[in-house]
Every structure is written in structure tokens, then in C-alpha cells.
Amino acid sequence: MTTAPTRKAFIKSFGCQMNVYDAERMGEILQAQGYGVANSPEQADLVVLNTCHIREKASDKLYSELGKIREMKEDGAAQGHDMLIAVAGCVAQAEGDEILSRQKAVDLVFGPQTYHRLPELLKTRAETGKAVIETDFTGEAKFDDLAKAPTRTAQGHGVAAFLTVQEGCDKFCSFCVVPYTRGAEYSRPVAQVLQEARALVAAGVREVTLLGQNVNAYCGAHADGKASLAQLVAELSSIDGIDRIRYTTSHPRDMTDDLIAAHAENTKLMPYLHLPIQAGNDRVLKAMNRGHTAEDYLQLIARIRKARPDMALSGDFIVGFPGETESAFEDTLAVVREVGYASAYSFKYSPRPGTPAAEREDQVDEEVKTERLYRLQALLTQQMQRFNASCVGRVLPVLVEKPGRNAGQVIGRSPYLQSVHLDMPISAKGQIVQTLITGTKPNSLSGQLVKTPADA
């Protein structure tokens, strides 16, 4: 008879998909240490805030959250309940000592490369009674250690899961903190990735999304030397049970010929690509240290679409980068019009301490950034709606993932990563069903079942 856990942990993640993956792995590590899952911080013996430094005002949001949790910790202490507070992720990596200085209630601070040492850090905290900080860069050691961790379960991700294959960045874009918080580029060995993928399949996963800061720069150790991302995708495709493969985020400089060819040849590789350009003006791109021009990007898109004509494209855009003029911003709009995006993420530039762009004196006024972002988002929304409307009347294979809000309704994903609502029992979870797309909603599609795999 299994004894219920006496301790519970609550993990809250901010930001990118890689943080979602990291949070899942932390949860598994804590489960092996005897922690159950708390549904709220009030119920937890350990609260972990897994932070992201990419989004605007990340530090402000962290300290606001810490203030609320500190009050919970104090209220619990008055009732005899001890709570530990941990700050993990990229803000922890960038501002470790500052966090402990500003918020005395914090017990643990550790970066994204050291969360595998969580049991050891908890032990040190218990033995010394003092706050612990660990922000070394040990990407290889982390993944070697995680490979020995308990088998991954379906908890938290169901039939689709994230799988980190590459971390860190060597590009040093002038606006970005990732090289400083995640370290240099590191690719996991192929065998290690395959081992984790098979564990996911055993847990019921049918779709994997390969993660990396520059995932298409993947160059992992293999029996024959080094494997590219295209070769890794081919290896994963041979695993019985993996039916869909995606990857994110890619850099235009690392979009190789063999990866483009894989989109044309590998039916398990989904026709959806997130390929950020950030800006459409060459002078701004050079100041960003992107290493490519707008024309380079457009020619790359043309090659990708020649290989896979139905490719849906997604991108990232920063408006109001230091020195961006109205003419330069119009160049970005021109690129957007020429490409035609199915989805996109767009943000106002916000300085990140320690990055070259933050030190520039030609910062753009906030009002100007806001107005430009509004115009860009209006265009991107129009393109997304146009792409979704183009799917109406088509029959698409939809992977059923979870129940919908209404009884007898489920939600699945199209090959283009769109959310699709259709009427069928939740027992169909995990099936890929042929679906006639009948309509669009602001952020999703409506569909009607055509046939199930059993009918095919």
C-alpha cells in the first residue's frame, strides 16, 4: 500500500516552452524526493517560481509574486506550517544575489542549468538553515543527471509533450539575455534524446516538440560523429508511436538544406515553422547582430515554401528597437506583408540590463513603440484570420488532446498548430481524426468528424 506524500510542492512557470519542460522535470525530481503536487501555493511546503527573463518587466513580476508568497509563508509560520520558497530559471541566473538581498523570505535560488541538483540544494538548506544559491553553467552535467532520473510520465502533458534537445545560444543578439542566462550552445546526445522520447511514448505521448534556444543549431553526439537536427528528426521518426514532430525556436542562420529537405520528405514533421526575423530593416538587423539581411530571410522563406508549399509560418517581432525610424518600421511591415504569417509574437523593445542595446542612447519613445506595435499586431491578426479562414472546407488530421468546455466536445491540434474544437467523446483522446474544418473563432477552428482511424 502506497503512503500519500506528506510534503507538497507547487511550481509556477513563466515564459517560454523550455520553462514548461524544465518545470515538468523539476516536478519529477521532487516526486522522487517524496513530494506530492499542491494545487495552490497556500497548500505547499515548497513553492518554486520558474522565471523567464525574455518578457518585459520580468523582474518586477517576480518580486510582486514573491511579496504575495512571503505573506503566505508568514501566515503559515504563525500556524506552525513551514514553507520553503525557491526561485529558479533565467531571472534567478541573472539576478541571484539581488533576489536574496531584496527578498529575505527566499530559501533557494538556482538557474536553469542547475535544477537537477534540487535534492542536494534542499538538503543543504535543511542542514544549514541558510539560503542557498547555485547558478553554475553545467548544461552537459544537467542532462546527464536528468537521464538517470525517474522515467517521465504523462502527467502535465498528455498526448503532446515538450522535449529539450538543445540549450543556450552563441548568437549574442544585442537585445537578448539568453547567452548570459542559459550559457553557450549545447546539444544533447542523440541516444539520450531517443531514450527520453521512448519514455514519453510509453506514457501515451504521440506528438513531441523539440525545444532549444536555437534548436536548428542542434549538433548532438551520435554513433557516426555528430547529428544535425534533420538527422535527429529522422531517428525520432523511426520510433513506433511518435506520429508528429515539431521544433522551436529556430534561427534563420541555422536553417540548413537537409532540414528544409526533411520538411518535404518526412510526413511526421509538421508543416509549421517558427522562424523569427525580429525586424525587416537591414540597418536594424545589423544593430541587433542578427547576422542576416531581410532579403536573406525572404529568400530562405521561398526555399522552404518550395520544399513544403503548405508550410505555415510563425515569427517574432520587436518594434521600437533603438534607432528604429518610421521608415525602418515600414520595412518590417513590408516583410510581414510579403511573407504572410499564420501566427506571430510581437513586442515592444524593452532594455535588458547588461545587453549592448540597453546602453544605446537612441532609445525610441514609449508612445511611438506603442503605436507601432498596434499597427503591426493589426496586420498580423489580419493575416492569422486569413490563414484560418483558408482552412475552412479542408479536411485536416487533428490530434485529440483534451476535453473542451462543453459536454461532448474535445479540443485537438491541426498540423498547423491550430486549436480545433469538435464534438466527440473524450475517449478519443490520443487519436488522430480526419476533421472537416467548418468555421473559425478568434483563436481556434471548429470542425466536424469525418472518420476515425478505425474507419479509415
TANORLIN-V809628 format. One record per residue. RES is the residue in one small letter. OMEGA is omega in radians with two decimals (999 if undefined). Layout:
# TANORLIN-V809628
res: <RES | RES>
omega: <OMEGA | OMEGA>
This chain:
# TANORLIN-V809628
res: <m | t | t | a | p | t | r | k | a | f | i | k | s | f | g | c | q | m | n | v | y | d | a | e | r | m | g | e | i | l | q | a | q | g | y | g | v | a | n | s | p | e | q | a | d | l | v | v | l | n | t | c | h | i | r | e | k | a | s | d | k | l | y | s | e | l | g | k | i | r | e | m | k | e | d | g | a | a | q | g | h | d | m | l | i | a | v | a | g | c | v | a | q | a | e | g | d | e | i | l | s | r | q | k | a | v | d | l | v | f | g | p | q | t | y | h | r | l | p | e | l | l | k | t | r | a | e | t | g | k | a | v | i | e | t | d | f | t | g | e | a | k | f | d | d | l | a | k | a | p | t | r | t | a | q | g | h | g | v | a | a | f | l | t | v | q | e | g | c | d | k | f | c | s | f | c | v | v | p | y | t | r | g | a | e | y | s | r | p | v | a | q | v | l | q | e | a | r | a | l | v | a | a | g | v | r | e | v | t | l | l | g | q | n | v | n | a | y | c | g | a | h | a | d | g | k | a | s | l | a | q | l | v | a | e | l | s | s | i | d | g | i | d | r | i | r | y | t | t | s | h | p | r | d | m | t | d | d | l | i | a | a | h | a | e | n | t | k | l | m | p | y | l | h | l | p | i | q | a | g | n | d | r | v | l | k | a | m | n | r | g | h | t | a | e | d | y | l | q | l | i | a | r | i | r | k | a | r | p | d | m | a | l | s | g | d | f | i | v | g | f | p | g | e | t | e | s | a | f | e | d | t | l | a | v | v | r | e | v | g | y | a | s | a | y | s | f | k | y | s | p | r | p | g | t | p | a | a | e | r | e | d | q | v | d | e | e | v | k | t | e | r | l | y | r | l | q | a | l | l | t | q | q | m | q | r | f | n | a | s | c | v | g | r | v | l | p | v | l | v | e | k | p | g | r | n | a | g | q | v | i | g | r | s | p | y | l | q | s | v | h | l | d | m | p | i | s | a | k | g | q | i | v | q | t | l | i | t | g | t | k | p | n | s | l | s | g | q | l | v | k | t | p | a | d | a>
omega: <-3.09 | 3.12 | 3.13 | 3.13 | 3.12 | 3.11 | -3.14 | 3.13 | 3.07 | -3.12 | 3.08 | -3.12 | 3.07 | 2.91 | -2.83 | 3.12 | -3.14 | 3.07 | 3.06 | 3.09 | -3.12 | 3.14 | 3.09 | -3.12 | 3.07 | 3.11 | 3.12 | 3.10 | -3.13 | 3.08 | 3.11 | 3.11 | 3.07 | 3.12 | 2.95 | -3.10 | 3.05 | -3.13 | 3.12 | 3.13 | 3.14 | -3.09 | -2.92 | 2.95 | 3.11 | 3.07 | 3.13 | 3.03 | -3.08 | -2.87 | 3.10 | -3.09 | -3.06 | -3.04 | -3.10 | 3.05 | -3.12 | -3.12 | 3.13 | 3.14 | 3.13 | -3.07 | 3.04 | 3.12 | 3.14 | 3.12 | 3.12 | -3.10 | 3.08 | 3.11 | 3.08 | 3.14 | -3.14 | 3.10 | 3.12 | 3.14 | 3.13 | 3.14 | 3.09 | -3.13 | -3.14 | 3.09 | 3.01 | 3.10 | 3.13 | 3.02 | -3.11 | 3.01 | -2.94 | 3.06 | 3.08 | 3.14 | -3.05 | -2.98 | -3.03 | -3.11 | -3.14 | 3.12 | 3.14 | -3.14 | -3.06 | -3.09 | -3.05 | -3.10 | -3.10 | -3.10 | -3.08 | 3.01 | 3.13 | -3.09 | -3.09 | 3.14 | -3.03 | -3.11 | 3.08 | -3.13 | -3.09 | 3.11 | 3.13 | -3.14 | 3.09 | 3.12 | 3.12 | 3.12 | -3.13 | -3.08 | -3.06 | -3.07 | -3.11 | 3.09 | -3.08 | 3.09 | -3.12 | -3.09 | 3.07 | 3.02 | -3.11 | -3.07 | -3.12 | 3.14 | -3.13 | -3.07 | 3.04 | -3.13 | 3.14 | 3.13 | 3.12 | -3.07 | 3.13 | -3.13 | 3.14 | 3.14 | -3.14 | -3.11 | 3.05 | -3.13 | 3.04 | -3.03 | 3.08 | -3.05 | 2.99 | 3.12 | -3.14 | 3.13 | -3.09 | 3.10 | 3.06 | -3.08 | 3.08 | -3.02 | 3.12 | 2.96 | -2.95 | -3.14 | -2.85 | 3.14 | -3.01 | 3.12 | -3.12 | -3.11 | 3.14 | 3.08 | -3.12 | -3.13 | 3.10 | 3.13 | 3.13 | 3.08 | -3.12 | -3.09 | 3.14 | 3.10 | -3.14 | 3.11 | -3.14 | 3.12 | 3.12 | 3.08 | 3.11 | 3.11 | 3.12 | 3.13 | 3.06 | -3.12 | 3.10 | 3.14 | 3.08 | 3.02 | -3.12 | -3.04 | 3.01 | 3.04 | 2.98 | -2.95 | -3.12 | 2.96 | -3.10 | 3.12 | -3.01 | 3.11 | -3.09 | -3.13 | -3.11 | -3.13 | 3.11 | 3.13 | 3.05 | 3.10 | 3.11 | 3.11 | 3.09 | 3.11 | 3.12 | 3.11 | -3.14 | -3.13 | -3.12 | 3.14 | 3.12 | -3.13 | 3.02 | -3.09 | -3.13 | 3.11 | 3.03 | 3.04 | 3.14 | 0.03 | -3.08 | 3.05 | -3.14 | -3.11 | -3.08 | -3.14 | -2.97 | -3.13 | -3.09 | 3.10 | 3.06 | 3.13 | 3.13 | 3.11 | 3.12 | -2.95 | -3.01 | -3.07 | 3.10 | 3.13 | -3.00 | -3.10 | 3.13 | -3.06 | 3.03 | -3.04 | -3.05 | 2.98 | 3.10 | 3.12 | -3.09 | -3.13 | -3.04 | 3.13 | 3.10 | 3.12 | 3.10 | 3.11 | 3.08 | -3.07 | -3.13 | 3.08 | 3.07 | 3.08 | 3.07 | 3.14 | 3.05 | -3.12 | -3.11 | 3.09 | 3.09 | 3.11 | 3.13 | 3.11 | -3.14 | -3.12 | 3.04 | 3.12 | -3.10 | -3.02 | -3.10 | -3.11 | 3.01 | -3.05 | 3.05 | -3.12 | 3.02 | 3.12 | 3.04 | 3.08 | 3.10 | 3.04 | -3.12 | 3.13 | -3.13 | 3.09 | 3.08 | 3.11 | 3.12 | 3.10 | 3.10 | 3.06 | 3.09 | 3.10 | 3.14 | 3.10 | 3.13 | 3.14 | -3.10 | -3.09 | -3.06 | -3.05 | 3.05 | 3.06 | -3.13 | 3.04 | -3.10 | -3.03 | 2.93 | 3.07 | 3.01 | -3.05 | 3.02 | -3.11 | 3.10 | 3.12 | -3.10 | -3.09 | -3.12 | -3.09 | -3.10 | -3.10 | -3.08 | 3.11 | -3.12 | 3.14 | -3.10 | -3.14 | 3.12 | 3.12 | -3.12 | -3.12 | 3.12 | 3.12 | 3.12 | -3.13 | 3.13 | -3.11 | 3.08 | 3.12 | -3.14 | 3.10 | 3.11 | 3.14 | 3.12 | 3.14 | 3.13 | 3.13 | 3.13 | 3.14 | 3.14 | 3.13 | -3.13 | -3.09 | 3.09 | 3.02 | -3.09 | 3.02 | -3.08 | 3.07 | -3.11 | -3.02 | -3.00 | 3.09 | 3.06 | -3.12 | -3.09 | 3.10 | 3.12 | -3.13 | 3.06 | 3.08 | 3.09 | -3.14 | 3.03 | 3.06 | -3.10 | 3.07 | 3.08 | 3.03 | -3.08 | 3.10 | 3.07 | -3.10 | 3.03 | -3.09 | -3.13 | 3.07 | 3.11 | -3.14 | -3.14 | 3.10 | 2.98 | -3.01 | 3.09 | -2.97 | 3.03 | 3.13 | -3.01 | -3.12 | 3.13 | 2.99 | -3.09 | -3.09 | -3.08 | 3.09 | 2.99 | -3.10 | 3.13 | -3.09 | 3.06 | 3.06 | 3.08 | 3.09 | -3.12 | -3.14 | -3.01 | 999>
